[in-house]
Amino acid sequence: MKKLRCLIVEDEALIAFQLKTNLTRSGYDVCGVATRGEQAVEAARVENPEVILMDIRLLGVMDGIEAAQHIKVFCPAHIIFTTGYSDPRLKERAMALSPVAYLVKPVSVSQITAALESVYRVD
């Protein structure tokens, strides 16, 4: 089975590090980590990931949903949203982009890998 190229977009350094470590151990190719929406857009343009693990609340001006909207214009990556907020309006905005998953934090490694594995079933 080919390794999926994953971009992690997470503004909390410890969480990003843990995600990168766990995904790499699980056999995924983490092609980058971004902390801001603007960085995520640029990283997606350069790295062309197959999956983006996207936190919704990010540092900077652009949130994760906005970043995903920009990315979808030029990159066919599957989006997995993560958030620590259970705001129904956020979820509605995110779901309009047809993500693979919408996960509310705290998120386990098994939840993330299950969402990633569902990408194989989509493609």
GROMACS elastic network, one bead per residue, 0.5 to 0.9 nm:
[ bonds ]
;  ai    aj funct       b0    kb
    2    28     6  0.87771   500
    3    27     6  0.64041   500
    3    28     6  0.51498   500
    3    29     6  0.58872   500
    4    27     6  0.83790   500
    4    28     6  0.55056   500
    4    29     6  0.58689   500
    4    30     6  0.82169   500
    4    49     6  0.79503   500
    4    50     6  0.62412   500
    4    51     6  0.71373   500
    4   116     6  0.82801   500
    4   119     6  0.89278   500
    4   120     6  0.88824   500
    5    28     6  0.65976   500
    5    30     6  0.58584   500
    5    31     6  0.60196   500
    5    47     6  0.85921   500
    5    48     6  0.81341   500
    5    49     6  0.50018   500
    5    50     6  0.52600   500
    5    51     6  0.63710   500
    5    52     6  0.85696   500
    6    23     6  0.86836   500
    6    28     6  0.70105   500
    6    29     6  0.59675   500
    6    31     6  0.57871   500
    6    32     6  0.73493   500
    6    49     6  0.54581   500
    6    50     6  0.61365   500
    6    52     6  0.56019   500
    6    53     6  0.71349   500
    6    77     6  0.89722   500
    7    29     6  0.86876   500
    7    30     6  0.58982   500
    7    31     6  0.56274   500
    7    32     6  0.50688   500
    7    33     6  0.59681   500
    7    34     6  0.78165   500
    7    40     6  0.80969   500
    7    43     6  0.78403   500
    7    44     6  0.73978   500
    7    47     6  0.81826   500
    7    48     6  0.87775   500
    7    49     6  0.60175   500
    7    50     6  0.81008   500
    7    51     6  0.64119   500
    7    53     6  0.61837   500
    7    54     6  0.81481   500
    8    16     6  0.69340   500
    8    19     6  0.77311   500
    8    20     6  0.74258   500
    8    30     6  0.73112   500
    8    31     6  0.81742   500
    8    32     6  0.62694   500
    8    34     6  0.63323   500
    8    35     6  0.85413   500
    8    40     6  0.83396   500
    8    51     6  0.87267   500
    8    52     6  0.59972   500
    8    54     6  0.63725   500
    8    55     6  0.83590   500
    9    16     6  0.75791   500
    9    32     6  0.83914   500
    9    33     6  0.57150   500
    9    35     6  0.56753   500
    9    36     6  0.72943   500
    9    37     6  0.77804   500
    9    39     6  0.86012   500
    9    40     6  0.63218   500
    9    52     6  0.72379   500
    9    53     6  0.60009   500
    9    55     6  0.58712   500
    9    56     6  0.87827   500
    9    58     6  0.82160   500
    9    64     6  0.78987   500
   10    13     6  0.72931   500
   10    15     6  0.72168   500
   10    16     6  0.56242   500
   10    33     6  0.73492   500
   10    34     6  0.63140   500
   10    35     6  0.50900   500
   10    36     6  0.76520   500
   10    53     6  0.80886   500
   10    54     6  0.66531   500
   10    55     6  0.53230   500
   10    56     6  0.83872   500
   10    57     6  0.83449   500
   10    58     6  0.68038   500
   10    59     6  0.88353   500
   10    82     6  0.89432   500
   11    15     6  0.81885   500
   11    16     6  0.73864   500
   11    34     6  0.73311   500
   11    36     6  0.66424   500
   11    55     6  0.76391   500
   11    57     6  0.78295   500
   11    58     6  0.53893   500
   11    59     6  0.60421   500
   12    15     6  0.54893   500
   12    16     6  0.61760   500
   12    17     6  0.86799   500
   12    35     6  0.74004   500
   12    58     6  0.86419   500
   13    16     6  0.50564   500
   13    17     6  0.60594   500
   13    18     6  0.85897   500
   13    35     6  0.80521   500
   14    17     6  0.50961   500
   14    18     6  0.61634   500
   14    19     6  0.85524   500
   15    18     6  0.51023   500
   15    19     6  0.60600   500
   15    20     6  0.85201   500
   16    19     6  0.50993   500
   16    20     6  0.60776   500
   16    21     6  0.85422   500
   16    33     6  0.71637   500
   16    34     6  0.86483   500
   16    35     6  0.86247   500
   17    20     6  0.51413   500
   17    21     6  0.60948   500
   17    22     6  0.85476   500
   17    33     6  0.87642   500
   18    21     6  0.51120   500
   18    22     6  0.59986   500
   18    23     6  0.84019   500
   19    22     6  0.51984   500
   19    23     6  0.58979   500
   19    24     6  0.83147   500
   19   109     6  0.78149   500
   20    23     6  0.52919   500
   20    24     6  0.59824   500
   20    25     6  0.84950   500
   20    30     6  0.64148   500
   20    32     6  0.87814   500
   20    33     6  0.80658   500
   21    24     6  0.52783   500
   21    25     6  0.61665   500
   21    26     6  0.86211   500
   21    30     6  0.89711   500
   22    25     6  0.50936   500
   22    26     6  0.61369   500
   22    27     6  0.87929   500
   22    28     6  0.88842   500
   22   109     6  0.70862   500
   23    27     6  0.64057   500
   23    28     6  0.53661   500
   23    29     6  0.75697   500
   23    30     6  0.71770   500
   23   109     6  0.80572   500
   23   112     6  0.87434   500
   23   113     6  0.77776   500
   24    27     6  0.51865   500
   24    28     6  0.50401   500
   24    29     6  0.61495   500
   24    30     6  0.65360   500
   25    28     6  0.73671   500
   26   113     6  0.80259   500
   30    33     6  0.78179   500
   30    49     6  0.87443   500
   31    43     6  0.87550   500
   31    47     6  0.65642   500
   31    48     6  0.87873   500
   31    49     6  0.70919   500
   32    40     6  0.89394   500
   32    43     6  0.69580   500
   32    44     6  0.87227   500
   32    47     6  0.75989   500
   32    49     6  0.88214   500
   33    39     6  0.87818   500
   33    40     6  0.78910   500
   33    43     6  0.80600   500
   34    37     6  0.76389   500
   34    38     6  0.86233   500
   34    39     6  0.55698   500
   34    40     6  0.53575   500
   34    43     6  0.73293   500
   35    38     6  0.86659   500
   35    39     6  0.68079   500
   35    40     6  0.73588   500
   35    58     6  0.64603   500
   35    59     6  0.63486   500
   35    60     6  0.85646   500
   36    39     6  0.51889   500
   36    40     6  0.62475   500
   36    41     6  0.88411   500
   36    58     6  0.54835   500
   36    59     6  0.50224   500
   36    60     6  0.56791   500
   36    61     6  0.80248   500
   36    62     6  0.71365   500
   36    63     6  0.76456   500
   36    64     6  0.80727   500
   36    67     6  0.86959   500
   37    41     6  0.63633   500
   37    42     6  0.87948   500
   37    58     6  0.65730   500
   37    59     6  0.74328   500
   37    60     6  0.69871   500
   37    61     6  0.74772   500
   37    63     6  0.57020   500
   37    64     6  0.57705   500
   37    65     6  0.85662   500
   37    66     6  0.74517   500
   37    67     6  0.50017   500
   37    68     6  0.82706   500
   38    41     6  0.52713   500
   38    42     6  0.64778   500
   38    43     6  0.86711   500
   38    60     6  0.78222   500
   38    61     6  0.81016   500
   38    62     6  0.65570   500
   38    63     6  0.88446   500
   38    67     6  0.67920   500
   39    42     6  0.51514   500
   39    43     6  0.59552   500
   39    44     6  0.84679   500
   39    67     6  0.88771   500
   40    43     6  0.50320   500
   40    44     6  0.60016   500
   40    45     6  0.84981   500
   40    54     6  0.87023   500
   40    64     6  0.84504   500
   40    67     6  0.67130   500
   40    68     6  0.83948   500
   40    71     6  0.81776   500
   41    44     6  0.52243   500
   41    45     6  0.62580   500
   41    46     6  0.88070   500
   41    67     6  0.60150   500
   41    68     6  0.76824   500
   41    70     6  0.67513   500
   41    71     6  0.56429   500
   42    45     6  0.50333   500
   42    46     6  0.62734   500
   42    47     6  0.85051   500
   42    71     6  0.86734   500
   43    46     6  0.51375   500
   43    47     6  0.57158   500
   43    48     6  0.77288   500
   43    49     6  0.86573   500
   44    47     6  0.52308   500
   44    48     6  0.50725   500
   44    49     6  0.61639   500
   44    52     6  0.83918   500
   44    71     6  0.67385   500
   44    74     6  0.88442   500
   44    75     6  0.71149   500
   44    77     6  0.85008   500
   45    48     6  0.57467   500
   45    49     6  0.86151   500
   45    71     6  0.76417   500
   45    74     6  0.75327   500
   45    75     6  0.72357   500
   46    49     6  0.87803   500
   48    51     6  0.89963   500
   48    75     6  0.65464   500
   48    76     6  0.84088   500
   48    77     6  0.75655   500
   49    52     6  0.67798   500
   49    75     6  0.79429   500
   49    76     6  0.84449   500
   49    77     6  0.59896   500
   49    78     6  0.85885   500
   50    75     6  0.84704   500
   50    76     6  0.71847   500
   50    78     6  0.61631   500
   50    79     6  0.87621   500
   50   119     6  0.88957   500
   51    76     6  0.87086   500
   51    79     6  0.58174   500
   51    80     6  0.74052   500
   51   116     6  0.76751   500
   51   119     6  0.80122   500
   52    68     6  0.86654   500
   52    77     6  0.64921   500
   52    78     6  0.62049   500
   52    80     6  0.61207   500
   52    81     6  0.81994   500
   53    78     6  0.86588   500
   53    79     6  0.61952   500
   53    81     6  0.60885   500
   53    82     6  0.72129   500
   53   112     6  0.85851   500
   54    64     6  0.60104   500
   54    65     6  0.81338   500
   54    67     6  0.88215   500
   54    68     6  0.78747   500
   54    79     6  0.67764   500
   54    80     6  0.59224   500
   54    82     6  0.59876   500
   54    83     6  0.85042   500
   55    58     6  0.67151   500
   55    63     6  0.82769   500
   55    64     6  0.57542   500
   55    65     6  0.84464   500
   55    80     6  0.84208   500
   55    81     6  0.57327   500
   55    83     6  0.55972   500
   55    84     6  0.85896   500
   56    63     6  0.57453   500
   56    65     6  0.59698   500
   56    66     6  0.87907   500
   56    81     6  0.65836   500
   56    82     6  0.62517   500
   56    83     6  0.55265   500
   56    84     6  0.84198   500
   56    85     6  0.87522   500
   56    90     6  0.82745   500
   56    94     6  0.84294   500
   57    62     6  0.87118   500
   57    63     6  0.54835   500
   57    64     6  0.61596   500
   57    65     6  0.85926   500
   57    82     6  0.88840   500
   57    83     6  0.69294   500
   57    84     6  0.82528   500
   57    85     6  0.86331   500
   58    61     6  0.81539   500
   58    62     6  0.72563   500
   58    63     6  0.53972   500
   58    64     6  0.64030   500
   59    62     6  0.77337   500
   59    63     6  0.76416   500
   60    63     6  0.75782   500
   62    65     6  0.80892   500
   62    66     6  0.59660   500
   62    67     6  0.63375   500
   63    66     6  0.54254   500
   63    67     6  0.62411   500
   63    68     6  0.87060   500
   64    68     6  0.60369   500
   64    69     6  0.85862   500
   64    81     6  0.79969   500
   64    94     6  0.87564   500
   65    68     6  0.50552   500
   65    69     6  0.62718   500
   65    70     6  0.88077   500
   65    81     6  0.82785   500
   65    90     6  0.84063   500
   65    93     6  0.71587   500
   65    94     6  0.58390   500
   65    97     6  0.82955   500
   66    69     6  0.50506   500
   66    70     6  0.64324   500
   66    71     6  0.86804   500
   67    70     6  0.51976   500
   67    71     6  0.61526   500
   67    72     6  0.86415   500
   68    72     6  0.60014   500
   68    73     6  0.88266   500
   68    79     6  0.74846   500
   68    94     6  0.87869   500
   68    97     6  0.79108   500
   69    72     6  0.53035   500
   69    73     6  0.69246   500
   69    97     6  0.73124   500
   70    73     6  0.56133   500
   70    74     6  0.77062   500
   70    75     6  0.89222   500
   71    74     6  0.58157   500
   71    75     6  0.56367   500
   71    76     6  0.80756   500
   71    77     6  0.81088   500
   72    75     6  0.52153   500
   72    76     6  0.60610   500
   72    77     6  0.72365   500
   72    78     6  0.89336   500
   72    97     6  0.85327   500
   73    76     6  0.80169   500
   75    78     6  0.89931   500
   78    98     6  0.87608   500
   78    99     6  0.65529   500
   78   100     6  0.63064   500
   78   119     6  0.72665   500
   79    97     6  0.83459   500
   79    98     6  0.79884   500
   79   100     6  0.57928   500
   79   101     6  0.72867   500
   79   102     6  0.88438   500
   80    99     6  0.56773   500
   80   100     6  0.54265   500
   80   102     6  0.60465   500
   80   103     6  0.75740   500
   80   112     6  0.83646   500
   80   115     6  0.73088   500
   80   116     6  0.81314   500
   81    94     6  0.74501   500
   81    99     6  0.69659   500
   81   100     6  0.81034   500
   81   101     6  0.61848   500
   81   103     6  0.61004   500
   81   104     6  0.84354   500
   82    85     6  0.89622   500
   82   101     6  0.82821   500
   82   102     6  0.59281   500
   82   104     6  0.57087   500
   82   105     6  0.65482   500
   82   106     6  0.89071   500
   82   107     6  0.78480   500
   83    86     6  0.76057   500
   83   102     6  0.79534   500
   83   103     6  0.65117   500
   83   104     6  0.50507   500
   83   105     6  0.55879   500
   83   106     6  0.83586   500
   83   107     6  0.89484   500
   84   103     6  0.86740   500
   84   104     6  0.56156   500
   84   106     6  0.70197   500
   85    88     6  0.89226   500
   85    90     6  0.81856   500
   85   104     6  0.69489   500
   85   105     6  0.77811   500
   86    89     6  0.88204   500
   86    90     6  0.77442   500
   86    91     6  0.75294   500
   86   104     6  0.70416   500
   87    90     6  0.54170   500
   87    91     6  0.65148   500
   87    92     6  0.88262   500
   88    91     6  0.50366   500
   88    92     6  0.60921   500
   88    93     6  0.86709   500
   89    92     6  0.50102   500
   89    93     6  0.62271   500
   89    94     6  0.85762   500
   90    93     6  0.51813   500
   90    94     6  0.61419   500
   90    95     6  0.85308   500
   91    94     6  0.50303   500
   91    95     6  0.59082   500
   91    96     6  0.85457   500
   91   102     6  0.76781   500
   92    95     6  0.51653   500
   92    96     6  0.63120   500
   93    96     6  0.53981   500
   93    97     6  0.74477   500
   94    97     6  0.57219   500
   94    98     6  0.74790   500
   94    99     6  0.72938   500
   94   102     6  0.78521   500
   95    98     6  0.52091   500
   95    99     6  0.62189   500
   95   101     6  0.87322   500
   95   102     6  0.77168   500
   96    99     6  0.80630   500
   98   101     6  0.83743   500
   99   102     6  0.68851   500
  100   115     6  0.67065   500
  100   116     6  0.81885   500
  100   118     6  0.74420   500
  100   119     6  0.71214   500
  100   122     6  0.86953   500
  101   112     6  0.88634   500
  101   115     6  0.61971   500
  101   116     6  0.89233   500
  103   106     6  0.84478   500
  103   107     6  0.67194   500
  103   111     6  0.80061   500
  103   112     6  0.82636   500
  104   107     6  0.64526   500
  105   108     6  0.82823   500
  107   110     6  0.83075   500
  107   111     6  0.64440   500
  107   112     6  0.71830   500
  108   111     6  0.52380   500
  108   112     6  0.65477   500
  108   113     6  0.87586   500
  109   112     6  0.51374   500
  109   113     6  0.60827   500
  109   114     6  0.84612   500
  110   113     6  0.51003   500
  110   114     6  0.59447   500
  110   115     6  0.85216   500
  111   114     6  0.51479   500
  111   115     6  0.62732   500
  111   116     6  0.86616   500
  112   115     6  0.50976   500
  112   116     6  0.61501   500
  112   117     6  0.85626   500
  113   117     6  0.59515   500
  113   118     6  0.85093   500
  114   117     6  0.50566   500
  114   118     6  0.62825   500
  115   118     6  0.51432   500
  115   119     6  0.69427   500
  116   119     6  0.53873   500
  116   120     6  0.75195   500
  117   120     6  0.55235   500
  117   121     6  0.71915   500
  118   121     6  0.50976   500
  118   122     6  0.64097   500
  118   123     6  0.89149   500
  119   123     6  0.62534   500
  120   123     6  0.54195   500
